[in-house]
Amino acid sequence: MAGKAQIPTKNSALISMIADEDTVVGFLLAGVGNVDLRRKTNYLIVDSKTTVKQIEDAFKEFTTREDIAIVMISQYVANMIRFLVDSYNKPIPAILEIPSKDHPYDPAHDSVLSRVKNLFSTESVASGRY
């Protein structure tokens, strides 16, 4: 089966990555990577030469592909396109902001966490209403 191309079915979905090289390579070694028949990948490696436009285009592509269920994006990269990440409101693919080796995770900038905080305001949590 090593030489056969995999065709996505309705029961399969991919995880995509937008992150620095070390993070993407780690996930590729874990088996997350995919290259389809048109030579399109499910990841973007962000380095000093990557433009914000390239990041925006990859984010838009990954969030509109039907074969992707999760978009994992390094938080520092998400901060570069924060307006896109914050305006994205579909449940699938889910957007997960992750830390990278050189940039620690800051929960204050996580769009998912801030949405959860808005849903469960301090009044509703304190009163026991969910």
Residue, then its C-alpha position, 0 to 999 in steps of 0.5 A: m500500500a505504500g505506493k498507492a494514492q489515498i482517496p479521501t472518503k466520507n469517513s476520513a478527514l485530515i488535520s492541517m498545519i500552519a506553523d514553523e518548520d520544527t512543529v510541522v516536521g514533528f507532526l509530519l513524522a507522526g503521520v499527519g502529512n498528506v499530499d493529494l493527486r494535484r500535489k496539494t499539501n495539508y500544511l504550510i511551513v512558516d519562516s522568515k520568508t513567508t508573507v502574511k498573504q501566503i498565510e492568509d491564503a493557506f488559512k482560507e484554503f484549509t478552512t474551505r477544504e472538505d477533507i480537513a477537519i482540524v486546522m492547527i495553527s501556531q499562536y504566533v502565526a495566528n496573531m499575524i492573521r488575527f482578524l481572519v482567525d477571530s472572524y472564522n465561526k464554523p465548527i468544522p474545520a475546527i481551529l486550534e491554536i498551539p504553542s511553538k518551540d520559540h513562542p510560548y502559548d498565551p491564553a489571552h490571545d486564543s480565539v477559542l478560549s475567548r469564545v468559551k469565556n464569552l459563552f460562560s460569563t462569570e455571572s453564569v458560572a458563579s450562579g451555577r447556570y451553564 
